[in-house]
């Protein structure tokens, strides 16, 4: 039996985040008992399972959109399509859209 890589563990958690919700790089890292927030970001950037594993749902802890391999405009469009309110590249009412592990 092979051990899951850090990235695979990130994707497994992200699969739980439903359409219309977001999570943060920090929340994913903390759910994995680490402070490797940037490593979570790198995993999202290299996500081979997109769009089934929706890395566009991962945002910064301050509500800002953060990066996206497909470009920030595309990330914002995907989030808005799921009903997430965004203004000035920041999620509005972040707590209302936040998924907790």
N, C-alpha and C positions, 0 to 999 in steps of 0.2 A: 504494500500500500504506500503510495507516495504522499509526501507531506505537501500541503497547499503552500504556495508562495505568498508573500505579503500581498502582492497585487491581487491574487485570486481570492484571498480573504476579504479584501476591500470590495471586490465585485460581488461576492456572496452577500455581504451586508447591503450593498446598494440595491441588489435585487428586491429587497424588502420594502424599499421606499416606493409608495404608490404614486400613480399619476396625480398631479395637482399638489404634491408635497415636495419639500426640499430637505436636505440635510447639509451638514457642514463638513469640511475637511477635518476639523477638530473632532466632531462627533464620531466620525468613522474611526479616526485614530484612537480616541478614548475607548470606543467599543472593542478595539483590538488591544487594549491595555498598553498603549504607547503614546508618545508625544510626537510621533513622526508625521506631523501634519503635511509637510512638504512632500514626503514620500507618498502620501495619499494623493496629493495633487499630481505627482508624476504618474501614478498608476492610472488615474482618471484620464490623463493626457494620452496614455498608450492603450486605452481600453479597446481590446479586439472584439468585444461583444456589442458595441454600439450599433444600433440604437436599442437593442433588447435590454441591455444593462445601461440605463439612462444616466450617464455621467453628467448631463446638463443639469441634473437636479442637485448637484453638489455646489454649494456656494460658500463664501467666506463667513466667518462667525459674526462679522459686523453687518451682514446682510448684503454686502456688495457681491456682484455677480461672479467675479473671479475669471480665470482663463477658461478657454475651451478650444480644443483642437480644431473645431470647425469654424472658429471665429466668434467673437463676442456677440455680434449682431445675430448670428444664428442661434446662439444660446438663449439670448433674450427672446427671440421669436418662439423658440420651443417652449420656454417657460410660460410665456403669455398664452400660447395655444392651450396649455394645460390649466389656464385660469389663474396663474400666479401674477399678482399685481407688481409691476416694476416701474420705478420712477428714478431718473438720473442714475441708471445702472445699479440700482439697489432695490431689493425686495421690500415692498411695503407690507406692514403688518407681518413681519417675519415670524413671530411666534404662532400666528394663525396658520402658516404654511409649513411649519417645521415638523418633521417626523423625528421621533425619538426612538432609539433602539432600546 
